[in-house]
C-alpha cells in the first residue's frame, strides 16, 4: 500500500466495526473475544511495531506488552471510539519508550524546510522485508526503514493499517494538522529516495 500511495494511487481504509464488536465482548470479560482480537491484529500490530523498532525480538516483546496492557485496561475502553486507535495508541506509547532510549534515534519531526537527504540515517534493511516477497515491496520497505521514526509510523498507520487521519491523531496524540503534514512529508521523502536510488524499471 505504501508504494501505491507513493505513486499517487488510491488505497482502502480499514473497516473496524467487527473489531469494535470484539472489544465490547472483551470488555464484558468474554475470553473468546481476546483470542479473536489477538488473531485479528496479529499481523497488523506486529508489522507496525517492527516498522518502528526494526528488531524482531523487540517487536515481539512490545506486542506482548501491548496485549497485557489491553487486558488490564480494557475497562477504560469507550466503545463509541475506534478500537483500532485505542489499541495502536497503547502500542505507540510502548514503542516510543523504547525508541527514546535508543541512541541516535530522533522522535522529533524533521525540519520541513531542510532538503531531504537519507545520508547518515539507519541503513539496516527492514526486517519486515522478510515477510514481503515482491521485489518492489522489498525496495520500498528498505527505503521506509531509512526514514525518521515519525515518518515510518505515519506511512505504516496510513497506508498499511488503513487508518483515517483522525485515528492517527488519536494514536500519536498529535494535532490533526501535524499528522497530515507528516504523511505528506513522508511521501515526499519516500518518492525522492526511490527516484534517486533506483532505476525506473526496478519499480515497475
Secondary structure, 3 states (H helix, E strand, C coil): CHHHHHCCCCCCCCCCHHHHHHHHHHHCCCHHHHHHHHHHHHHHHHHHHHHHHCCHHHHHHHHHHHHHHHHHHHHHCCCCCCHHHHHHHHHHHHHHHHHHCCCCCCCCCCCCCCCCCCCCCCCCCCHHHHHCCCHHHHHHHHHHHCCCHHHHHHHHHHHHCCCCHHHHHHHHCCCHHHHHHHHHHHHHHHHHHHHHHCCHHHHC
